[in-house]
Amino acid sequence: MLLDEDSQAKYLINLLQATGHDIVTANAVDLMNRPDSVVLDFARRNERVLLTRNCNDFQELHEANPVHSGILAVYQGSDASKNMNYQEIVKAIANLEATEYALKNQFVVLNQWNY
């Protein structure tokens, strides 16, 4: 999994790694402050699912070219009480994985899997 620059908090990385995910961060692969298209191209080339909070931009990129390993989008709003914390993000990914949902070429809103 590739964590976009807006989603690479150390605590989230640790939680994801503890649940068995192979994590690469945008910072670790020199993708900080790079265009979103470059980040998604890296994910494509390396067959990594992308986790981001930059939902609108990556949804546009997905619609323009839906060939990738999957995009997991975490929406945040002005009401902080409705936003997902790191544990909820990890739980939503586990819920998604439990269904054996095929992520390839999909844009998935993780908020919908937070239950």
C-alpha positions in Angstrom: 0.0 0.0 0.0 1.2 3.5 -0.8 0.2 6.2 1.7 -0.2 9.6 0.1 1.5 12.5 1.8 -1.7 13.5 3.6 -2.0 10.0 5.1 1.4 9.0 6.3 1.2 9.6 10.1 3.5 7.3 11.9 0.7 6.0 14.1 -1.4 5.0 11.1 1.7 3.4 9.5 2.3 1.4 12.7 -1.4 0.3 12.8 -1.4 -0.8 9.2 1.9 -2.7 9.5 0.6 -4.4 12.7 -2.3 -5.8 10.6 0.1 -7.2 8.0 0.1 -4.4 5.4 3.2 -3.7 3.4 3.4 0.1 3.6 5.4 2.6 1.5 5.0 6.3 2.2 5.1 9.2 -0.3 7.9 10.6 1.7 10.0 7.4 1.6 9.8 7.2 -2.2 10.4 10.9 -2.9 6.8 11.8 -3.9 6.3 14.7 -1.5 4.9 17.8 -3.2 4.7 15.9 -6.5 1.6 16.1 -8.7 -1.1 13.6 -7.9 -0.8 12.1 -11.3 2.9 11.2 -10.5 1.8 9.7 -7.2 -0.8 7.5 -8.9 1.6 6.5 -11.7 4.0 5.3 -9.0 1.3 3.3 -7.4 0.4 1.8 -10.8 4.0 0.9 -11.7 4.5 -0.7 -8.3 1.1 -2.4 -8.1 0.3 -0.7 -4.8 -3.1 0.4 -3.6 -3.1 4.1 -2.8 -4.6 5.5 0.5 -5.4 9.2 0.4 -7.5 11.9 1.9 -7.2 13.9 -1.3 -10.4 12.4 -2.6 -11.6 14.8 -5.3 -8.3 15.0 -7.2 -7.7 11.2 -7.1 -11.3 10.5 -8.1 -10.8 12.7 -11.2 -7.6 10.9 -12.0 -9.4 7.5 -11.5 -12.2 8.6 -13.9 -9.6 9.7 -16.5 -7.7 6.4 -16.3 -9.2 3.7 -14.0 -6.4 1.3 -14.5 -4.6 0.9 -11.2 -4.4 -1.4 -8.1 -7.1 0.6 -6.3 -7.6 3.9 -4.5 -8.8 4.0 -0.9 -10.3 7.5 -0.2 -10.9 8.9 3.2 -13.3 11.8 3.1 -13.0 14.5 5.8 -15.6 17.2 6.4 -16.0 20.3 8.5 -17.6 18.3 11.2 -14.6 16.7 12.9 -16.8 14.2 14.9 -17.8 12.5 11.6 -14.2 12.2 10.4 -12.4 8.8 10.6 -9.5 8.4 13.1 -6.6 6.1 12.4 -8.1 3.1 14.1 -11.3 3.5 12.1 -9.4 3.7 8.9 -7.6 0.4 9.7 -11.0 -1.2 10.7 -12.6 0.0 7.5 -9.8 -1.5 5.5 -10.2 -4.8 7.4 -14.0 -4.7 6.8 -13.3 -4.2 3.1 -10.8 -7.0 3.0 -13.1 -9.4 4.8 -15.6 -9.2 1.9 -12.8 -10.1 -0.6 -13.7 -7.0 -2.5 -11.6 -6.7 -5.7 -9.8 -3.3 -5.4 -8.1 -3.4 -8.8 -9.3 -0.4 -10.9 -11.7 0.7 -8.1 -12.1 4.0 -6.3 -13.4 3.1 -2.8 -14.7 5.5 -0.2 -13.4 4.0 3.0 -15.9 6.0 5.1 -18.7 3.7 3.8 -16.8 0.7 5.2 -16.5 2.2 8.7 -18.9 0.1 10.8 
